[in-house]
Amino acid sequence: MAAWCAGPDAGLPPVVCVHGAGVSSRPHMPLVRALGERVRVWTVDLPGFGRSPAPPEPPSLRALGDALAGWLAAVDLPPVCLLGSSFGCQIAVDVAVRHRRHVRSLVLAGPTADPHARTWRATLRRWLRNTVREDPRMFPLNLADYRDCGTRRMLAAFAESLRDPLEDRLPRVDVPALVVRGEHDAIVPQAWTEEVTRLVPDARLAVVPGSPHMVPYRRPDALARLVEGFLRETAPKEAAGVG
């Protein structure tokens, strides 16, 4: 798996960013730069996306979770904060539940998929409504990502997102979680993010003003501040600089 790293070892858990369906690390790079001024942060391309080689068949959500856990073990990182965006939230939750030893905390930015709109028609309708609110500079990145992964893997990833009953696994998350929603996110409604926050035993919700779905790209500085504060709040006192 291709990966990029930035930032100092600030004594806080490293952050590993997990991208959404059909895309790669490219839309996470503004967040990596902003968060890298504060903590050590990684971003990865999951198998078959971005610069990572593709397996023979499109991987399932569970296979993507296993691949990410395998990468965490291979890099020999201490327990990390997994920061998922969109479909990446579902993968991050899967790793937190099935590979608990690798995860200290979660940040779920725009968690999909709302069970009240878990169909292709509803997803496409919400995606189109949200697209007009995103930064136009992100469109060339998305086109490059879709080209790299190919139509088959892109559609398979979206299908995995729609099949995944995320709400059934959220109560099994036993690490602190920060749920983040862009104020103008047309894909992930406020009611669903509130439900996600309620279902995770130790979770809090933050809404980023003025942002659509892709908070890591549209409001990277605001998200970086939220993540740093969350890491300091949930880290051991000695790591957070509290004596």
Secondary structure, DSSP 8 states (H G I E B T S, - for coil): --EEEES---SS--EEEE--TT--SGGGHHHHHHHTTTS-EEEE--TTSTTS---SS---HHHHHHHHHHHHHHHT--SEEEEEETHHHHHHHHHHHHSGGGEEEEEEES----GGG-SHHHHHHHHHHHHTTS-GGGHHHHHHHHHHHHHHHHHHHHHHHHH--HHHHGGG--S-EEEEEETT-SSS-HHHHHHHHHHSSSEEEEEETT--S-HHHHSHHHHHHHHHHHHHHHS-TTTTT--
